[in-house]
Amino acid sequence: MKQQASQVNRDKRRVHNPVVERNGHATHLESSEDKLRARIAQRAYELYVKRGQREGHDLEDWLEAERQILG
């Protein structure tokens, strides 16, 4: 019984964080939300660099990156 519960928990995690087997290696699949978040993060970092890497504007950079990507 305990083993079945453990298997169910692993299956639930797999749905939330899918893994596929490719050439004998486990590969995590990124969700479209993860990919979007990564694009926004990359753009926010580019804005930070363009600003001269001055601290204290991370929220502004993130919101501007969201506007540019989603807008």
NUMILUM-408825 format. One record per residue: residue number from 1; residue in one letter; y negated, z, x negated of N, C-alpha, C, O in turn. Coordinates in steps of 0.001 Angstrom, whole numbers, plus 500000, padded with zeros to 6 digits. Example, Ala and Ser with C-alpha at 12.3 -4.5 7.8 and 13.67 -1.06 7.14 Angstrom:
// NUMILUM-408825
+-----+-----+--------+--------+--------+--------+--------+--------+--------+--------+--------+--------+--------+--------+
|   n | res |     nv |     nw |     nu |    cav |    caw |    cau |     cv |     cw |     cu |     ov |     ow |     ou |
+-----+-----+--------+--------+--------+--------+--------+--------+--------+--------+--------+--------+--------+--------+
|   1 |   A | 505690 | 507800 | 486810 | 504500 | 507800 | 487700 | 503300 | 507800 | 486800 | 503319 | 508465 | 485764 |
|   2 |   S | 502250 | 507080 | 487150 | 501060 | 507140 | 486330 | 499970 | 507870 | 487100 | 498862 | 508039 | 486591 |
+-----+-----+--------+--------+--------+--------+--------+--------+--------+--------+--------+--------+--------+--------+
END
This chain:
// NUMILUM-408825
+-----+-----+--------+--------+--------+--------+--------+--------+--------+--------+--------+--------+--------+--------+
|   n | res |     nv |     nw |     nu |    cav |    caw |    cau |     cv |     cw |     cu |     ov |     ow |     ou |
+-----+-----+--------+--------+--------+--------+--------+--------+--------+--------+--------+--------+--------+--------+
|   1 |   M | 501197 | 500000 | 499170 | 500000 | 500000 | 500000 | 498746 | 500000 | 499131 | 497816 | 499233 | 499382 |
|   2 |   K | 498716 | 500852 | 498114 | 497570 | 500932 | 497222 | 497341 | 499599 | 496503 | 496203 | 499187 | 496278 |
|   3 |   Q | 498442 | 498936 | 496149 | 498348 | 497653 | 495465 | 497736 | 496604 | 496380 | 496946 | 495779 | 495922 |
|   4 |   Q | 498086 | 496617 | 497671 | 497519 | 495665 | 498622 | 496015 | 495875 | 498770 | 495258 | 494906 | 498810 |
|   5 |   A | 495579 | 497122 | 498850 | 494145 | 497411 | 498965 | 493413 | 496919 | 497730 | 492313 | 496376 | 497829 |
|   6 |   S | 494017 | 497107 | 496576 | 493410 | 496633 | 495340 | 493271 | 495116 | 495347 | 492249 | 494584 | 494913 |
|   7 |   Q | 494285 | 494422 | 495834 | 494245 | 492953 | 495915 | 493156 | 492502 | 496878 | 492442 | 491541 | 496592 |
|   8 |   V | 493017 | 493175 | 498010 | 491977 | 492825 | 498984 | 490604 | 492978 | 498354 | 489744 | 492115 | 498529 |
|   9 |   N | 490386 | 494076 | 497615 | 489094 | 494284 | 496953 | 488813 | 493190 | 495935 | 487681 | 492715 | 495838 |
|  10 |   R | 489828 | 492781 | 495173 | 489638 | 491685 | 494209 | 489297 | 490395 | 494930 | 488445 | 489632 | 494474 |
|  11 |   D | 489962 | 490144 | 496064 | 489689 | 488928 | 496825 | 488262 | 488923 | 497354 | 487605 | 487882 | 497354 |
|  12 |   K | 487777 | 490076 | 497805 | 486399 | 490161 | 498297 | 485410 | 489862 | 497176 | 484431 | 489146 | 497385 |
|  13 |   R | 485661 | 490408 | 495987 | 484773 | 490144 | 494851 | 484813 | 488668 | 494481 | 483789 | 488096 | 494109 |
|  14 |   R | 485968 | 488056 | 494576 | 486111 | 486658 | 494212 | 485267 | 485774 | 495145 | 484675 | 484789 | 494702 |
|  15 |   V | 485216 | 486125 | 496417 | 484409 | 485360 | 497358 | 482934 | 485494 | 497012 | 482185 | 484518 | 497059 |
|  16 |   H | 482523 | 486707 | 496665 | 481119 | 486935 | 496325 | 480763 | 486344 | 494966 | 479642 | 485877 | 494767 |
|  17 |   N | 481705 | 486359 | 494036 | 481469 | 485877 | 492684 | 482643 | 484966 | 492312 | 483527 | 485361 | 491552 |
|  18 |   P | 482641 | 483747 | 492856 | 483811 | 482881 | 492707 | 484097 | 482513 | 491254 | 483189 | 482338 | 490442 |
|  19 |   V | 485369 | 482403 | 490960 | 485819 | 482018 | 489631 | 486835 | 480898 | 489800 | 487697 | 480974 | 490675 |
|  20 |   V | 486746 | 479883 | 488991 | 487748 | 478825 | 489000 | 488388 | 478753 | 487637 | 487794 | 479130 | 486627 |
|  21 |   E | 489584 | 478274 | 487626 | 490335 | 478141 | 486388 | 490183 | 476696 | 485916 | 490551 | 475762 | 486629 |
|  22 |   R | 489646 | 476521 | 484723 | 489492 | 475184 | 484151 | 490033 | 475207 | 482737 | 489566 | 475970 | 481893 |
|  23 |   N | 491004 | 474380 | 482491 | 491599 | 474292 | 481159 | 492003 | 475660 | 480628 | 491853 | 475946 | 479441 |
|  24 |   G | 492516 | 476502 | 481519 | 492976 | 477812 | 481098 | 491885 | 478852 | 480925 | 492166 | 479975 | 480505 |
|  25 |   H | 490634 | 478497 | 481244 | 489515 | 479432 | 481094 | 488893 | 479701 | 482463 | 488703 | 478786 | 483264 |
|  26 |   A | 488584 | 480960 | 482714 | 487927 | 481323 | 483964 | 486448 | 480975 | 483863 | 485791 | 481294 | 482872 |
|  27 |   T | 485939 | 480326 | 484883 | 484537 | 479919 | 484906 | 483890 | 480446 | 486179 | 484388 | 480196 | 487277 |
|  28 |   H | 482795 | 481165 | 486044 | 482070 | 481648 | 487221 | 481231 | 480511 | 487777 | 480534 | 479814 | 487039 |
|  29 |   L | 481307 | 480336 | 489076 | 480503 | 479326 | 489737 | 479174 | 479937 | 490141 | 479125 | 481032 | 490701 |
|  30 |   E | 478117 | 479232 | 489857 | 476802 | 479718 | 490270 | 476537 | 479281 | 491699 | 476820 | 478141 | 492068 |
|  31 |   S | 476006 | 480169 | 492489 | 475622 | 479798 | 493841 | 474304 | 479029 | 493763 | 473606 | 479082 | 492750 |
|  32 |   S | 473974 | 478329 | 494820 | 472715 | 477602 | 494832 | 471543 | 478573 | 494731 | 470498 | 478227 | 494180 |
|  33 |   E | 471711 | 479790 | 495261 | 470666 | 480807 | 495144 | 470478 | 481218 | 493686 | 469348 | 481391 | 493228 |
|  34 |   D | 471585 | 481374 | 492957 | 471494 | 481718 | 491535 | 470800 | 480608 | 490750 | 469990 | 480879 | 489863 |
|  35 |   K | 471119 | 479372 | 491077 | 470502 | 478236 | 490386 | 469005 | 478181 | 490675 | 468206 | 477914 | 489777 |
|  36 |   L | 468628 | 478431 | 491919 | 467217 | 478435 | 492287 | 466484 | 479554 | 491562 | 465391 | 479343 | 491037 |
|  37 |   R | 467077 | 480741 | 491530 | 466465 | 481878 | 490834 | 466290 | 481564 | 489351 | 465282 | 481938 | 488751 |
|  38 |   A | 467262 | 480883 | 488762 | 467176 | 480511 | 487347 | 466055 | 479504 | 487116 | 465345 | 479592 | 486114 |
|  39 |   R | 465888 | 478556 | 488021 | 464792 | 477577 | 487893 | 463441 | 478267 | 487990 | 462524 | 477965 | 487226 |
|  40 |   I | 463323 | 479192 | 488929 | 462060 | 479920 | 489093 | 461782 | 480762 | 487854 | 460652 | 480802 | 487368 |
|  41 |   A | 462807 | 481432 | 487345 | 462639 | 482260 | 486145 | 462208 | 481405 | 484954 | 461337 | 481805 | 484181 |
|  42 |   Q | 462814 | 480239 | 484812 | 462445 | 479344 | 483709 | 460997 | 478901 | 483843 | 460256 | 478891 | 482860 |
|  43 |   R | 460590 | 478535 | 485048 | 459206 | 478092 | 485257 | 458229 | 479250 | 485044 | 457155 | 479054 | 484474 |
|  44 |   A | 458588 | 480445 | 485493 | 457732 | 481613 | 485286 | 457566 | 481887 | 483796 | 456477 | 482244 | 483345 |
|  45 |   Y | 458635 | 481720 | 483038 | 458550 | 481908 | 481591 | 457635 | 480853 | 480966 | 456848 | 481166 | 480073 |
|  46 |   E | 457735 | 479618 | 481426 | 456857 | 478554 | 480918 | 455392 | 478880 | 481192 | 454526 | 478642 | 480349 |
|  47 |   L | 455121 | 479427 | 482376 | 453750 | 479817 | 482707 | 453274 | 480958 | 481803 | 452120 | 480981 | 481375 |
|  48 |   Y | 454174 | 481899 | 481520 | 453872 | 483013 | 480612 | 453518 | 482478 | 479222 | 452546 | 482921 | 478611 |
|  49 |   V | 454295 | 481543 | 478736 | 454037 | 480962 | 477418 | 452709 | 480208 | 477436 | 451910 | 480319 | 476506 |
|  50 |   K | 452484 | 479450 | 478490 | 451231 | 478684 | 478617 | 450018 | 479618 | 478643 | 448946 | 479261 | 478153 |
|  51 |   R | 450187 | 480798 | 479209 | 449120 | 481789 | 479298 | 448872 | 482452 | 477942 | 447933 | 483237 | 477810 |
|  52 |   G | 449690 | 482154 | 476938 | 449523 | 482756 | 475622 | 450380 | 483994 | 475431 | 450110 | 484820 | 474559 |
|  53 |   Q | 451416 | 484118 | 476252 | 452354 | 485234 | 476196 | 451669 | 486582 | 476348 | 452083 | 487577 | 475752 |
|  54 |   R | 450618 | 486600 | 477151 | 449932 | 487863 | 477433 | 450694 | 488623 | 478512 | 451040 | 488062 | 479552 |
|  55 |   E | 450950 | 489885 | 478262 | 451693 | 490742 | 479192 | 450841 | 491086 | 480412 | 449618 | 490952 | 480399 |
|  56 |   G | 451523 | 491534 | 481463 | 450826 | 492064 | 482631 | 450605 | 491072 | 483754 | 449955 | 491408 | 484743 |
|  57 |   H | 451127 | 489856 | 483633 | 450929 | 488855 | 484677 | 452264 | 488321 | 485189 | 452327 | 487224 | 485744 |
|  58 |   D | 453335 | 489103 | 485002 | 454659 | 488620 | 485361 | 454801 | 488317 | 486850 | 455426 | 487320 | 487214 |
|  59 |   L | 454240 | 489147 | 487709 | 454327 | 488891 | 489143 | 453564 | 487626 | 489502 | 454064 | 486796 | 490261 |
|  60 |   E | 452362 | 487469 | 488965 | 451589 | 486244 | 489218 | 452361 | 485011 | 488769 | 452423 | 484012 | 489485 |
|  61 |   D | 452950 | 485088 | 487570 | 453710 | 483952 | 487048 | 454906 | 483643 | 487939 | 455191 | 482479 | 488219 |
|  62 |   W | 455607 | 484691 | 488387 | 456779 | 484486 | 489246 | 456364 | 483843 | 490567 | 456992 | 482886 | 491020 |
|  63 |   L | 455303 | 484370 | 491186 | 454872 | 483827 | 492475 | 454367 | 482386 | 492335 | 454609 | 481558 | 493213 |
|  64 |   E | 453680 | 482091 | 491253 | 453222 | 480729 | 491000 | 454423 | 479794 | 490779 | 454429 | 478662 | 491264 |
|  65 |   A | 455420 | 480267 | 490058 | 456621 | 479471 | 489830 | 457339 | 479209 | 491162 | 457795 | 478093 | 491410 |
|  66 |   E | 457438 | 480217 | 492004 | 458039 | 480023 | 493337 | 457262 | 478986 | 494127 | 457850 | 478098 | 494745 |
|  67 |   R | 455943 | 479097 | 494107 | 455104 | 478145 | 494843 | 455338 | 476731 | 494355 | 455473 | 475808 | 495158 |
|  68 |   Q | 455387 | 476555 | 493041 | 455573 | 475225 | 492475 | 456947 | 474647 | 492801 | 457070 | 473461 | 493106 |
|  69 |   I | 457960 | 475473 | 492736 | 459332 | 474968 | 492950 | 459668 | 474823 | 494422 | 460307 | 473851 | 494828 |
|  70 |   L | 459242 | 475779 | 495214 | 459583 | 475740 | 496635 | 458563 | 474964 | 497473 | 458862 | 474481 | 498566 |
|  71 |   G | 457351 | 474863 | 496924 | 456239 | 474288 | 497657 | 456329 | 472833 | 497860 | 455440 | 472239 | 498471 |
+-----+-----+--------+--------+--------+--------+--------+--------+--------+--------+--------+--------+--------+--------+
END
